[in-house]
Amino acid sequence: MLFGLKINRIQFPLFIAAAISFASSCKDDPASGYSTFVAPAAGATVSSGTPLQLKIDFAKGKKIDSVVYLLDSTQVALAKDTLSIKIKTDGIKLGNHLITAKIFGGDKPDEITSNIIILASKSPDLYGYRVVTKLPHDTAAYVEGLEYNDGFFYEGTGEKGKSDLRKVDVQTGKVLQRAKLDTALFGEGIALIDNKILQLTWQDKKAFVYDKKTFKQLAELPYARDGWGMTFDGEQIYASDGTNTIYFLDKSTYQKTGSIDVFDDKGARDNINELEYIDGKIYANVYLTNNIIIINPKTGAIEGKIDLTGLYSSDNFKTDWDKSNNVLNGIAYDKQTKRLFVTGKKWPFIYEIKIQKNN
């Protein structure tokens, strides 16, 4: 991805909450014969784990037999009085959810809606780092994806005319194998999936499958979204598109099976980029920052943040270095020895680091 060219999507709450609020002011008025939500208010934020209060001000004179409450499409409560009720939010994925009340009684049921945004229950734990060692890295490699496997680095690189997939010697940085993309394509994240490698492209709506051993291209696939980062947990693939959403993909068909939205305790975190699955969590570069965030793959909660400030400038990069473009990007993990590696676009080094929790 070239600096300044990535465009984030419009976030759901900005227009959905406004539309719900407008509809409520026009229609859901008890004095006019309509019921209205007292709680939750449209667009209300709720910390994960905090009980969600539901309460309706019913239309005057309306007969109420029962009220069914739904969170998205799942029934969560049944009540027929005006007393507030509460539902649990533990374990619910973070982000935007629709609250629906189906009010039964009289000739036909009424249906009213509101929406909520569930945030992480607490602020992320903060981490620093120390450098264990640094390894040589090709400064022509505009890193979009980085993996460690069986004693080698695997890289997916970007930029039109320069994008490729490569296998790299860890100690020397020498490229041992390479598969070049068409010069019109912009390569993106990669994932090692058993004996195959999947590589995305940025805005070209294509992905490629390679044989891990030979680097022979096995398939070209359509890919509906912008390609950014990718990783594999042994069962499913995770892919980012530069927003705050991480998509789940089937490891055999590469089709979408689900998603999470990434939030901390304040709001959404956009620009999710290169990904790595480490000990049950997703580690993600945040594009154009010095931060790696640690994400719960079940809920989307940001549980930690690693500040790598200083790593970028610690080795006196050449004076013509494009700091605005050649940013931190690339996370790899050696499962056997628990080594964590990070690098950036066209950086001269790959760093092995240890993360340290701040006091």
Buried (B, 14 or more C-beta within 10 A) or exposed (E): BEBEEBEEEEBBBEEBBEEBBEEBEEEBBBEEEBBBBBBBBBBBBBEBBBEBBBBBBBBEEBEBEEBBBBBEEEEBBEBBEEEEBEBEBEEBBBBBBBBBBBBBBEEEBBEBBBBBBBBBBBEBEEBBBEBEEBBBBBBEBBBBBBBBBEEBBBBBBBBBEBBBBBBBBBEEBEBEBEBBBEEEBBBBBBBBBEEBBBBBBBBBEBBBBBEBEEBEBEEEBEBEBBBBBBBBBEEBBBBBBBBBBBBBBEBEEBEBEEBBBBBBBEBBBBBBBBBBBBEEBBBBBBBBBBBBBBBBBEBBBBBBBBBBEEBBEEEEBEEEBEEEBBBBBBBBBBEEEEBBBBBBBBBBBBBBBEBEEEE
